[in-house]
Amino acid sequence: MYREFGSHLKTIDGISGVLFNLWAPNAVTVSVVGEFNNWCGKSHYMCKDSKRGVWSLFIPNLTEGTIYKYMIAGKNQNIFLKSDPFAFFSEVRPNTASIVYNPFKPFEWEDSEWLEKRAQENNQEKAISIYEIHLGSWKRNYNRGSGPEDGNEFLNYRQIADKLVPYILETGFTHIEILPLTEHPLDASWGYQGVGYFSITSRYGTPEDFKYLVNQCHKSGIGVILDWVPGHFCKDDHGLYRFDGTPLFEYENKLLGENPVWGTANFDLTKPFVKNFLISSATFLFEHFHIDGIRADAVSNLLYLEYARDTVGLKNSLGGNTKLEAIDFLKTLNETIFKLYKNPLMIAEEATSWPMVTSPTYEGGLGFNFKWNMGWMNDMLRYMSLPPCEREKYHNLLTFSLMYAFSENFILSLSHDEVVHGKKSLLDKMSGDYIQKFDSLRMFYAFMIGHPGKKLLFMGGEIGQFIEWRYYEELEWKLLKYPQHDSLKTYVSHLNNFYKSQNCLWELDSSPEGFEWINHKNHSQKIISFLRKGKNPDDFILVVCNFTKNEYINHRIGVPRMVEYMEVLNSDTDIFGGGNHVNPEIIKPLNRELDGHPFSIPVNVAPLCTLFLKPIFNKKVTP
């Protein structure tokens, strides 16, 4: 649709100019206004195709960079100015006009090797560790209050690329996931209340600048995922809300069209134009920016008629509480993306127990290939906030996730939503004193690496930010002057690289064959142990987690093979900020049955610690 609608540079009958096409079926008149006609609505009226509800006009001599809006008169004779739903570029907020821009101009992409590699990979059987990032507050030129809010507080996409790519390589993440970049008027919405679904936000530069960022990531082997909001949009006057004077993009029924949770409006997915508008937006991002995936935000809000709101008994045509049109939309979206692009990441933020989110549509699923594991996140953050002495009666929070871990293809997400609105930062959520908080966070991160599922960490988590995320300030990089914070960053880098090097930690993430409990019942000592397994029977790793302040010496753990074992990672290692209570020597097995296994090994387990042990089948195993 974006090739037809919006503003396009054209040459007609030998005359260069811009062709405008707009869907506004209920408008009485529409005109194109801008600086070129002093914003006069009587100068350039558009012509209407009544059958399609589409207005068109070719204006000679306009060029790229022209600023414009649509002046629309509704049936009640109200006149209002709207930005272009299909604009490819927009003014920097607080200005709201659209800008004529050619997104099809050549760009010197250098990522063919990356795209070819992506096409051959199986996303379920690869290491994926995602760094979630908000570009406006990762690093800035200056924080709010330290300079004018004129757009110069932000780094440009190119500046971000030149700083971010080396940082991601240093810290070992495989992908970045960027909070929404579709144009949005309010910084405080973090991009989740948009107006421009084809317009990469101008806060950080031009679309070509963003292509540079993606290109640099791909050249360095880093994948790029964009957050994308298909469910709702902001109600600002210049946006999609009541676009032609009527509920056009939103439902006419206010109970369906109004979203009281966020003060936004819900897309009406019963309308083919709206459905195709959103699918076109997704394909545009893949096609013209070479992104590797999208995370569909708030999928639960799409699926349910009365999600997170007061119930009034809304029912669909079958008598149920789901949005049938949303189910159809999500299936069509995923079918389209998987048909057009090789091995994309289609990720759902779905917070309920909706079945088969990550199953193919031909099997009756929604067609995504990953889903955020919100249950694991909620359980674990609650557990880690408890004092160790109170954890015994909440032991099920540690283990329950394995009851459903293989029902979907999960991503374990520690996202931006968990470090705002009084929830505290990840470090500050941890129980205990200053040092114990760091010990607990390192132990928790290692448990996350060992647990089945791909990984996601929001920026700041790798340096142990103490305050919550503030969208108007850059991260507290000054904390890296302090040993514990600097050591935590070193640890996260080491942990990511360790994770990527161990096939057994990701090769069978979505299969129960890749996981086996050793002991999940030791609630009194609050120690759990389990195996992660690869496709090769000899490729497995033993994970031991101690969620108490107690140190255990010669703690026996059952093992499946009568071979020597070596500790290959310990969260208590001194270079990571720990007390260095480690197992430096080869661990010899005992011919004594334990934990349902024929053999056992004695290990020393530091307080608030996770350790990884590998069998030695040859002398090449190294920590």
C-alpha positions as MATLAB code, in Angstrom:
seq = 'MYREFGSHLKTIDGISGVLFNLWAPNAVTVSVVGEFNNWCGKSHYMCKDSKRGVWSLFIPNLTEGTIYKYMIAGKNQNIFLKSDPFAFFSEVRPNTASIVYNPFKPFEWEDSEWLEKRAQENNQEKAISIYEIHLGSWKRNYNRGSGPEDGNEFLNYRQIADKLVPYILETGFTHIEILPLTEHPLDASWGYQGVGYFSITSRYGTPEDFKYLVNQCHKSGIGVILDWVPGHFCKDDHGLYRFDGTPLFEYENKLLGENPVWGTANFDLTKPFVKNFLISSATFLFEHFHIDGIRADAVSNLLYLEYARDTVGLKNSLGGNTKLEAIDFLKTLNETIFKLYKNPLMIAEEATSWPMVTSPTYEGGLGFNFKWNMGWMNDMLRYMSLPPCEREKYHNLLTFSLMYAFSENFILSLSHDEVVHGKKSLLDKMSGDYIQKFDSLRMFYAFMIGHPGKKLLFMGGEIGQFIEWRYYEELEWKLLKYPQHDSLKTYVSHLNNFYKSQNCLWELDSSPEGFEWINHKNHSQKIISFLRKGKNPDDFILVVCNFTKNEYINHRIGVPRMVEYMEVLNSDTDIFGGGNHVNPEIIKPLNRELDGHPFSIPVNVAPLCTLFLKPIFNKKVTP';
ca = [
       0.000    0.000    0.000;
       2.856    2.399    0.714;
       3.765    2.400   -2.990;
       0.366    3.881   -3.826;
      -0.651    5.955   -0.827;
       1.137    8.936    0.667;
       3.332   11.373   -1.239;
       5.477   10.195   -4.150;
       7.893   12.020   -6.397;
       6.610   11.592   -9.960;
       7.104   12.907  -13.462;
       3.795   13.190  -15.330;
       3.642   14.457  -18.914;
       7.209   15.578  -18.576;
       6.530   17.635  -15.437;
       8.166   16.738  -12.122;
       6.229   17.055   -8.918;
       4.549   15.093   -6.142;
       1.533   12.808   -6.364;
      -0.594   12.613   -3.219;
      -3.044    9.776   -2.507;
      -5.111    9.617    0.679;
      -7.814    7.338    2.039;
     -10.495    9.487    3.661;
     -13.845    8.098    2.459;
     -16.040   10.182    4.748;
     -14.399   13.566    4.131;
     -16.332   16.264    2.273;
     -13.224   18.001    0.929;
      -9.503   17.403    1.218;
      -6.690   19.718    0.200;
      -2.920   19.571    0.435;
      -1.402   22.436    2.394;
       2.104   23.493    3.271;
       4.630   26.266    3.092;
       4.425   26.045   -0.701;
       0.886   27.540   -0.600;
       1.073   29.379    2.728;
      -1.045   26.630    4.300;
      -4.048   27.780    2.292;
      -6.690   25.084    2.037;
      -8.278   26.606   -1.062;
      -5.238   26.280   -3.303;
      -4.820   22.554   -3.887;
      -8.058   20.590   -3.557;
      -7.800   16.844   -4.099;
     -10.114   14.813   -6.331;
     -12.098   11.919   -4.900;
     -12.608    8.440   -6.281;
     -15.953    7.847   -4.588;
     -15.901    4.080   -5.098;
     -12.640    3.695   -3.196;
     -12.846    6.685   -0.895;
      -9.417    7.772   -2.131;
      -8.404   11.379   -2.771;
      -5.652   12.220   -5.287;
      -3.730   15.238   -6.532;
      -0.545   15.824   -8.494;
       1.183   19.101   -7.627;
       3.873   20.145  -10.123;
       7.283   21.428   -9.094;
       7.205   20.194   -5.515;
      10.428   18.485   -4.451;
      11.787   16.188   -1.792;
      11.816   17.950    1.554;
       8.475   19.699    1.024;
       6.557   20.024    4.295;
       2.838   19.302    4.046;
      -0.375   18.243    5.744;
      -3.894   17.433    4.639;
      -6.670   19.908    5.394;
      -9.812   17.838    5.788;
     -13.407   19.041    6.050;
     -15.690   16.531    7.717;
     -19.413   16.060    7.228;
     -20.140   18.382   10.122;
     -18.031   21.057    8.366;
     -15.325   20.870   10.999;
     -11.933   21.513    9.437;
      -8.763   19.944   10.761;
      -5.155   19.363    9.761;
      -3.773   15.838    9.573;
      -0.315   14.452    8.934;
      -0.019   11.780    6.260;
      -0.639    8.218    7.532;
       1.762    6.999    4.840;
       4.419    9.686    5.302;
       7.968    8.394    4.936;
       9.451   11.198    7.024;
       8.149   13.724    9.535;
       9.136   16.908   11.292;
      10.947   16.669   14.610;
       8.501   16.973   17.476;
       6.856   19.192   18.669;
       6.200   19.981   14.977;
       3.878   17.482   13.339;
       3.894   17.994    9.563;
       4.844   15.306    7.068;
       7.810   15.667    4.726;
       8.007   14.523    1.111;
      10.701   11.889    1.086;
      11.828    9.186   -1.333;
      12.451    5.959    0.610;
      13.253    4.084   -2.587;
      16.467    5.941   -3.371;
      19.517    3.670   -3.633;
      21.374    2.846   -0.442;
      24.706    1.069   -0.459;
      23.847   -1.945    1.664;
      26.780   -4.113    2.731;
      24.897   -6.814    4.605;
      24.385   -9.501    1.963;
      26.570  -11.927    3.909;
      24.474  -11.393    7.022;
      21.167  -11.846    5.174;
      22.409  -15.008    3.464;
      23.555  -16.403    6.801;
      20.216  -15.532    8.398;
      18.371  -17.316    5.601;
      20.176  -20.574    6.389;
      19.763  -20.559   10.164;
      17.190  -22.180   12.409;
      16.199  -19.530   14.947;
      15.017  -22.133   17.452;
      18.420  -23.834   17.399;
      20.715  -20.817   17.693;
      21.986  -18.620   20.495;
      19.898  -15.459   20.861;
      20.749  -12.910   23.539;
      18.976   -9.601   22.971;
      19.964   -6.170   24.257;
      16.768   -4.113   24.486;
      17.471   -0.429   23.964;
      15.752    2.948   23.909;
      17.835    5.046   21.542;
      16.918    8.342   23.192;
      18.263    7.418   26.606;
      21.087    4.952   26.014;
      23.508    7.791   25.438;
      22.685   11.448   24.859;
      24.355   14.731   24.100;
      22.793   16.087   27.282;
      20.017   15.159   29.700;
      16.687   16.911   30.126;
      17.179   20.160   32.002;
      20.807   20.401   30.915;
      19.973   21.947   27.553;
      17.090   22.940   25.277;
      14.620   20.277   24.100;
      15.278   21.064   20.458;
      16.180   17.607   19.241;
      19.883   18.193   19.759;
      19.797   16.337   23.051;
      19.729   13.113   21.049;
      22.519   11.365   19.212;
      22.032   10.801   15.485;
      21.422    7.249   14.225;
      24.932    7.290   12.759;
      26.492    8.456   16.011;
      24.539    5.785   17.859;
      25.759    3.137   15.418;
      29.392    4.119   15.859;
      29.062    3.836   19.651;
      26.542    1.012   19.950;
      28.015   -1.581   17.592;
      31.390   -1.773   19.426;
      29.527   -1.892   22.737;
      27.346   -4.815   21.641;
      30.412   -6.655   20.368;
      32.134   -6.022   23.700;
      29.190   -7.195   25.793;
      28.470  -10.246   23.649;
      24.808   -9.778   22.764;
      23.620  -11.281   19.476;
      20.793   -8.837   18.720;
      19.493   -5.436   19.645;
      15.796   -4.774   20.103;
      14.889   -1.109   19.714;
      11.848    0.436   21.364;
       9.434    1.717   18.688;
      10.878    4.038   16.064;
       7.631    4.702   14.209;
       7.012    8.442   14.499;
       5.366    9.475   17.760;
       4.659   12.896   19.276;
       5.322   12.212   22.966;
       8.743   11.221   24.302;
       7.108    9.877   27.460;
       5.247    7.239   25.422;
       8.662    5.681   24.592;
       7.332    5.254   21.045;
       4.384    3.035   21.939;
       1.777    5.656   20.974;
       2.512    6.318   17.333;
       1.179    8.298   14.406;
       3.598    7.480   11.576;
       3.710    3.768   10.763;
       5.942    4.319    7.726;
       7.953    7.192    9.171;
      11.077    6.305   11.170;
      11.241    8.946   13.872;
      13.205   12.047   12.915;
      14.399   12.523   16.504;
      17.594   10.721   15.603;
      18.005   11.619   11.940;
      16.811   10.516    8.521;
      15.708    7.097    7.242;
      19.101    6.821    5.524;
      20.759    7.399    8.890;
      18.756    4.548   10.354;
      19.713    2.320    7.421;
      23.327    3.098    8.290;
      22.703    1.850   11.847;
      21.172   -1.412   10.619;
      23.907   -1.847    8.028;
      26.660   -1.378   10.604;
      24.985   -3.879   12.926;
      24.702   -6.489   10.202;
      28.290   -6.009    9.059;
      29.330   -6.819   12.627;
      27.054   -9.844   12.956;
      24.397   -8.151   15.108;
      20.684   -8.659   14.423;
      18.169   -5.802   14.625;
      14.628   -6.174   15.993;
      12.099   -3.332   16.171;
       9.262   -3.039   18.635;
       6.062   -2.438   16.678;
       2.583   -1.549   17.925;
      -0.251   -3.045   15.844;
      -2.982   -2.699   18.441;
      -3.484    0.957   19.257;
      -2.421    4.496   18.383;
      -2.353    7.920   20.000;
      -5.276   10.346   19.824;
      -3.320   13.516   19.039;
      -5.192   15.887   16.726;
      -2.794   15.523   13.802;
      -2.789   11.723   13.867;
      -5.002    8.809   12.863;
      -7.775    9.434   15.392;
     -11.093   10.379   13.732;
      -9.018   10.943   10.639;
     -11.738   12.119    8.250;
     -14.070   13.325   10.965;
     -15.308    9.816   11.690;
     -13.848    6.753   13.422;
     -11.827    5.598   10.427;
      -8.796    3.723   11.722;
     -10.487    2.939   15.054;
     -13.708    1.079   15.840;
     -16.926    3.069   15.622;
     -18.163    1.387   18.806;
     -16.408    3.363   21.563;
     -16.288    0.325   23.826;
     -14.023   -1.268   21.242;
     -12.388    1.833   19.811;
     -11.300    3.566   23.005;
      -8.433    2.129   25.020;
      -8.801    3.463   28.583;
      -5.659    1.692   29.813;
      -3.329    3.892   27.740;
      -5.661    6.706   26.679;
      -5.297    5.606   23.067;
      -7.529    4.231   20.304;
      -7.659    0.630   19.087;
      -7.231   -0.183   15.402;
     -10.409   -1.530   13.787;
      -9.161   -4.737   12.235;
     -12.541   -5.534   10.691;
     -11.683   -2.986    7.984;
      -9.521   -4.425    5.189;
      -7.776   -1.086    4.630;
      -6.690   -0.861    8.282;
      -5.543   -4.467    8.349;
      -3.511   -3.984    5.174;
      -2.195   -0.631    6.419;
      -0.553   -2.404    9.363;
       0.745   -5.365    7.372;
       2.200   -2.924    4.824;
       3.933   -1.093    7.666;
       5.579   -4.324    8.803;
       6.685   -5.301    5.296;
       8.025   -1.769    4.749;
      10.286   -2.094    7.773;
      11.630   -5.450    6.617;
      11.959   -4.475    2.970;
      13.504   -1.034    3.190;
      15.413   -1.184    6.474;
      16.541   -4.832    6.358;
      15.420   -5.430    9.930;
      15.573   -9.006   11.203;
      12.399   -9.074   13.239;
       9.615   -7.262   14.995;
       8.218   -7.671   18.466;
       4.488   -7.109   18.328;
       3.571   -5.118   21.412;
       0.512   -5.757   23.597;
      -0.800   -8.759   21.661;
      -3.129   -9.616   24.537;
      -4.834   -6.247   24.065;
      -5.437   -7.266   20.457;
      -6.766  -10.724   21.188;
      -9.331   -9.993   23.892;
     -12.389   -7.762   23.705;
     -12.067   -6.628   27.314;
      -8.415   -7.075   28.168;
      -7.279   -5.130   31.283;
     -10.454   -3.053   31.440;
     -13.821   -3.020   33.159;
     -15.992   -5.764   31.712;
     -19.350   -4.890   30.208;
     -20.053   -8.214   28.568;
     -18.672   -7.649   25.085;
     -18.986  -10.787   22.955;
     -17.951  -11.755   19.454;
     -20.252  -13.318   16.867;
     -19.566  -16.761   18.326;
     -20.383  -15.685   21.873;
     -16.769  -15.578   23.038;
     -14.564  -12.850   24.514;
     -11.922  -12.786   21.793;
     -11.484  -10.502   18.778;
     -11.914  -12.819   15.823;
     -10.686  -10.173   13.416;
      -7.482   -9.746   15.445;
      -6.782  -13.469   15.299;
      -7.196  -13.351   11.524;
      -4.979  -10.258   11.310;
      -2.135  -11.797   13.323;
      -2.213  -14.975   11.285;
      -2.189  -13.023    8.019;
       0.621  -10.782    9.294;
       2.837  -13.729   10.155;
       2.007  -15.654    6.993;
       2.906  -12.588    4.934;
       6.219  -11.897    6.667;
       7.344  -15.533    6.591;
       6.401  -15.774    2.917;
       8.348  -12.652    1.928;
      11.442  -12.852    4.160;
      13.820  -15.620    5.149;
      13.895  -16.590    8.832;
      12.558  -13.396   10.400;
      11.997  -13.106   14.125;
       8.286  -12.572   14.774;
       7.954  -12.095   18.512;
       4.744  -11.690   20.500;
       4.395   -9.898   23.791;
       1.450  -11.973   24.933;
       0.767  -11.991   28.656;
      -1.944  -14.643   28.949;
      -2.116  -18.396   28.429;
      -3.415  -18.080   24.870;
      -2.459  -21.388   23.247;
      -0.214  -21.952   20.230;
       1.068  -18.412   19.897;
       4.285  -19.715   18.341;
       2.766  -22.548   16.332;
       2.386  -22.208   12.544;
      -0.950  -21.020   11.239;
      -1.424  -24.254    9.289;
      -1.458  -26.041   12.651;
      -3.991  -23.607   14.083;
      -1.481  -21.269   15.768;
      -1.048  -17.516   15.521;
       2.137  -17.971   13.520;
       4.746  -16.150   15.601;
       8.029  -17.949   16.169;
       8.780  -16.547   19.632;
       6.866  -15.276   22.630;
       8.053  -13.387   25.690;
       7.871  -15.577   28.799;
       6.057  -13.183   31.103;
       5.249  -15.899   33.654;
       8.904  -16.780   34.237;
       9.785  -13.107   34.545;
       7.051  -12.335   37.081;
       7.758  -15.430   39.186;
      11.524  -14.939   39.264;
      11.500  -11.226   40.022;
       9.108  -11.866   42.876;
      11.298  -14.701   44.173;
      14.530  -12.726   43.942;
      12.998   -9.833   45.897;
      12.278  -12.119   48.869;
      14.823  -12.455   51.691;
      16.463  -15.909   51.417;
      15.007  -16.903   54.774;
      11.482  -16.517   53.340;
      12.056  -18.319   50.052;
      11.388  -21.869   51.211;
       7.607  -21.575   51.002;
       7.832  -19.933   47.567;
      10.027  -22.618   46.011;
       7.429  -23.259   43.310;
       8.242  -19.838   41.826;
      11.627  -21.292   40.865;
      10.347  -24.443   39.275;
       6.862  -23.774   37.881;
       8.128  -22.333   34.590;
       9.423  -25.775   33.596;
       5.851  -27.042   33.619;
       5.192  -25.035   30.449;
       8.678  -24.127   29.165;
       8.268  -26.167   25.982;
       4.653  -25.290   25.189;
       5.886  -22.276   23.181;
       9.165  -20.965   21.802;
       9.986  -18.580   24.642;
      12.236  -15.599   25.175;
      13.105  -14.957   28.822;
      12.588  -11.208   28.990;
      13.868   -8.734   31.559;
      12.473   -5.768   29.697;
      12.015   -2.022   30.100;
       8.578   -2.577   31.646;
      10.188   -4.130   34.730;
      12.385   -1.158   35.649;
       9.886    1.734   35.644;
       6.871    3.063   37.522;
       8.149    2.283   41.003;
       9.134   -1.306   40.245;
      12.830   -0.554   40.958;
      15.832   -1.436   38.823;
      16.845   -5.089   38.512;
      19.733   -4.590   40.927;
      17.577   -2.810   43.475;
      14.928   -5.551   43.289;
      17.447   -8.037   44.671;
      17.232   -8.843   48.350;
      20.060   -8.027   50.747;
      22.776   -5.446   51.298;
      24.893   -3.767   48.637;
      27.208   -6.728   47.984;
      24.438   -9.302   48.279;
      22.415   -7.482   45.655;
      25.275   -7.852   43.182;
      25.820  -11.499   44.177;
      22.111  -12.171   43.689;
      21.944  -10.429   40.327;
      24.934  -12.348   38.971;
      23.442  -15.593   40.219;
      20.063  -14.695   38.666;
      21.578  -13.812   35.293;
      23.424  -17.138   35.224;
      20.246  -19.015   36.138;
      18.562  -17.198   33.244;
      21.333  -18.305   30.890;
      20.882  -21.896   32.044;
      17.073  -21.884   31.820;
      15.517  -22.963   28.492;
      14.559  -20.057   26.256;
      16.282  -17.236   24.410;
      17.377  -14.206   26.451;
      16.563  -10.483   26.599;
      17.986   -7.811   28.909;
      17.053   -4.136   28.916;
      19.871   -1.628   28.785;
      21.309   -0.668   32.158;
      20.909   -4.171   33.509;
      24.429   -4.970   32.407;
      26.001   -2.184   34.482;
      23.816   -2.554   37.577;
      21.929    0.708   37.335;
      20.434    1.436   40.755;
      17.784    3.949   39.754;
      14.881    3.076   37.513;
      15.099    3.772   33.797;
      14.427    7.413   32.932;
      13.572    7.990   29.277;
      14.794   11.598   29.506;
      18.293   10.799   30.790;
      21.107    8.634   29.531;
      22.172    5.578   31.500;
      24.340    6.131   34.571;
      27.594    5.330   32.832;
      29.449    7.003   35.689;
      28.708    3.892   37.748;
      31.406    2.043   35.819;
      33.952    3.936   37.909;
      32.934    1.710   40.822;
      34.359   -1.842   40.985;
      31.117   -3.761   41.502;
      29.399   -2.117   38.541;
      32.398   -2.485   36.266;
      32.797   -6.119   37.314;
      29.109   -6.752   36.579;
      29.565   -5.462   33.036;
      32.580   -7.750   32.656;
      30.464  -10.611   33.975;
      27.571  -10.019   31.562;
      30.033   -9.927   28.656;
      31.628  -13.183   29.817;
      28.230  -14.770   30.422;
      26.996  -13.908   26.924;
      30.130  -15.272   25.298;
      29.967  -18.399   27.432;
      26.325  -18.876   26.445;
      27.124  -18.551   22.743;
      29.969  -21.063   23.034;
      27.843  -23.833   24.591;
      25.533  -25.488   22.074;
      23.737  -27.373   24.815;
      22.427  -24.076   26.250;
      20.414  -23.201   23.133;
      20.373  -26.043   20.608;
      17.274  -27.721   22.089;
      15.700  -24.683   23.741;
      12.200  -25.561   22.576;
      12.386  -29.289   23.258;
      12.049  -31.141   26.577;
      14.934  -33.301   25.362;
      17.236  -30.377   26.060;
      16.464  -30.188   29.794;
      16.526  -32.560   32.754;
      16.048  -31.847   36.444;
      18.693  -33.242   38.761;
      17.082  -31.955   41.946;
      14.251  -29.407   42.032;
      12.824  -30.466   45.407;
      15.498  -29.139   47.776;
      13.372  -26.266   49.063;
      14.938  -26.347   52.537;
      18.456  -25.618   51.310;
      17.077  -23.672   48.324;
      19.497  -25.287   45.892;
      18.343  -26.476   42.486;
      20.320  -28.394   39.887;
      19.564  -29.427   36.334;
      21.121  -30.503   33.046;
      21.043  -28.687   29.728;
      21.625  -30.999   26.801;
      22.675  -30.602   23.193;
      22.004  -32.846   20.227;
      25.253  -34.707   20.869;
      24.676  -37.055   23.856;
      28.082  -36.114   25.242;
      27.280  -32.398   25.082;
      25.620  -31.478   28.362;
      26.204  -29.062   31.191;
      25.255  -29.255   34.856;
      23.802  -26.063   36.363;
      23.731  -25.590   40.144;
      22.020  -22.569   41.756;
      22.212  -21.594   45.418;
      19.521  -19.086   46.382;
      20.654  -18.717   50.008;
      23.375  -16.870   51.908;
      24.823  -20.204   53.046;
      27.957  -21.742   51.607;
      27.851  -25.487   50.986;
      31.091  -27.491   51.084;
      31.273  -30.875   49.343;
      27.609  -30.662   48.474;
      26.775  -33.862   46.598;
      24.848  -33.733   43.329;
      23.707  -36.635   41.174;
      25.225  -36.959   37.702;
      24.465  -39.247   34.744;
      27.998  -40.205   33.698;
      30.970  -41.688   35.551;
      33.479  -39.139   34.262;
      35.405  -36.235   35.738;
      33.806  -32.801   35.764;
      35.212  -29.302   35.506;
      33.723  -26.026   36.648;
      33.488  -23.830   33.534;
      31.719  -20.793   35.007;
      31.032  -19.555   38.513;
      29.139  -16.333   39.264;
      31.180  -15.925   42.481;
      34.515  -15.563   40.648;
      36.495  -12.576   41.910;
      36.884  -10.880   38.522;
      33.093  -10.710   38.400;
      32.905   -9.073   41.842;
      32.398  -12.255   43.852;
      34.204  -13.821   46.794;
      36.009  -16.377   44.611;
      34.566  -19.434   46.335;
      35.103  -21.628   43.304;
      35.985  -25.201   42.351;
      39.433  -24.836   40.773;
      40.293  -28.540   40.684;
      38.978  -31.371   38.554;
      35.964  -32.925   40.292;
      36.112  -36.707   40.475;
      32.857  -38.693   40.412;
      31.676  -41.034   43.152;
      30.095  -44.387   42.432;
      27.203  -43.466   44.710;
      23.653  -43.054   43.488;
      21.929  -39.734   44.153;
      19.043  -37.672   42.771;
      17.876  -40.552   40.619;
      21.259  -40.835   38.890;
      23.769  -43.664   39.285;
      26.702  -41.396   40.193;
      27.371  -38.201   42.120;
      29.982  -35.498   42.565;
      30.944  -33.267   45.515;
      31.024  -29.536   44.762;
      31.535  -26.371   46.768;
      28.711  -23.904   46.247;
      29.191  -20.272   47.279;
      26.358  -18.209   48.761;
      24.008  -16.669   46.179;
      25.812  -18.382   43.362;
      25.238  -20.212   40.091;
      27.894  -22.536   38.706;
      28.211  -24.544   35.531;
      29.999  -27.912   35.338;
      30.917  -29.847   32.223;
      31.946  -33.507   31.875;
      35.481  -34.142   30.683;
      35.461  -36.642   27.834;
      38.788  -35.302   26.610;
      41.340  -32.854   27.898;
      40.173  -29.969   25.696;
      37.435  -28.818   28.072;
      38.450  -25.438   29.467;
      36.625  -22.962   31.681;
];
